[in-house]
Amino acid sequence: MHLGDGRFVGHVLADTIEWACASVFSTESLVGTVAIADHLLRHHPEAFAATAALVEDLPLPRAGLLRARHAMSFADPRSESPKESMSRALIHQLGFEVPELQYRVVDANGHEVARADFQWKRTTVRSRALLGEFDGLWKYGADLSGPNGGADALEREKKRELMLARLGYDVVRWIDSDLTDPPAFARLLTENGVPLQESRAPCG
C-alpha cells in the first residue's frame, strides 16, 4: 500500500465484495443488511449471484446460513434508497405485508401521474388502496425560498397528495425517527390500515 506521499508501507489483504457481503448477511439482522443486498442486486447483479453461491459453499452455522439466505431472497432491485430498504425490512419484521415497490399511479386515461415508494391493496380493512412514502427530511429542509425544496417542496407534496386522494388512494408517510421506534412505527401502520402478513417468514 502506498501512502499519500508515495511511500510504500507494505501489502494489505482485503476481502472481496462477495466475502464481505456473505459475512454481513450471515451475521447481521435483516434491517441492518437489506440496504446492502438491495444495492448489490440493483447495481452489481453478478456480484450478488457470486455472493449467493459463496453463501452456499461456506461452512456457515445453520442459523447464519438461514439468515444469509433470507437476506438475499428478500433483496429487491427496485428499492431506490437505503431508508426505503430499511422501511421494507422493518415492515416485514413487524408482521405486516410487504408492499409493492415503486408503484405507478395512473389517471383515467392511463397516463402515469405519480410514483409511490410503496403500495398495498387493502381488501379487508378498507376499500381504497394505500400508498406508503418515506419522507427524507432533506426534502423540506432545503432552501425555503428555492425552487426545489422547503416550502415549495411542501406545496408540491400537498398538491400531489390531493391528486392521489381524488384518484382513490390513501397515503401513509413516515420519517427517519419512525424507523428507530419500531412499536410506534407498528402503531402508525396499524392506524393506517396496512394489512398484516398471512404467515410470517423467519426474520434475521
Disulfide bonds with the S-S distance in Angstrom:
none
